[in-house]
Amino acid sequence: MNNLAEPIDMKEVMEILDGDKELLIECFDELLNSMPQTLAEIQSAIEQGNASSLDEAAHKLKGSLKYMAAGTAADVAYQLKTMGKEENLSLADNIFSTLCEECEKVQDFMERYKVGI
């Protein structure tokens, strides 16, 4: 599962977690459980035009994704965080759509990985 096309770099995440597969599953479960709520917070912030809330929610998701070596999804979350920080939400809907697609890839990967253990 170290395919470069995968949404999580397993080599990197196992280095981060010192090869602890039990911790990996705990982290996957935590992200799987928290991601829908955080995405809903991001969507709500965009709909309300609340740049500060967008910055906070996108920052939280970016950190979690980065820790799990989900680089592409983390980069997209970072774009939204930056939009919130700069109070420029003009492209936020489009970027949020991309974020949802990338997070879905991450979720699918984590679920497939857990089944394969």
C-alpha angles and dihedrals in degrees: 000000000000091000110146089226091062117104093232123053099222094190091056096043092049089052090051090050096041091243093298104151093182090056089046091057091047090052092046090050092049092051093044089052098044101038099077092052093047092048088051089052090051092048092049092049090052093047091049093043089236104156095180093054090046090053092050098045095043090048091054093049093044091055093050093047093047091051089053090050092245091146102172095048091044090052092052091048088051090055089056091046089053091049089053093047091049092043091233109130097160094116097028095109092056094045091047089054089054090047091054091051092049093046090051089055090050092048092048091049093050092048092048091047093051091051090050095056 
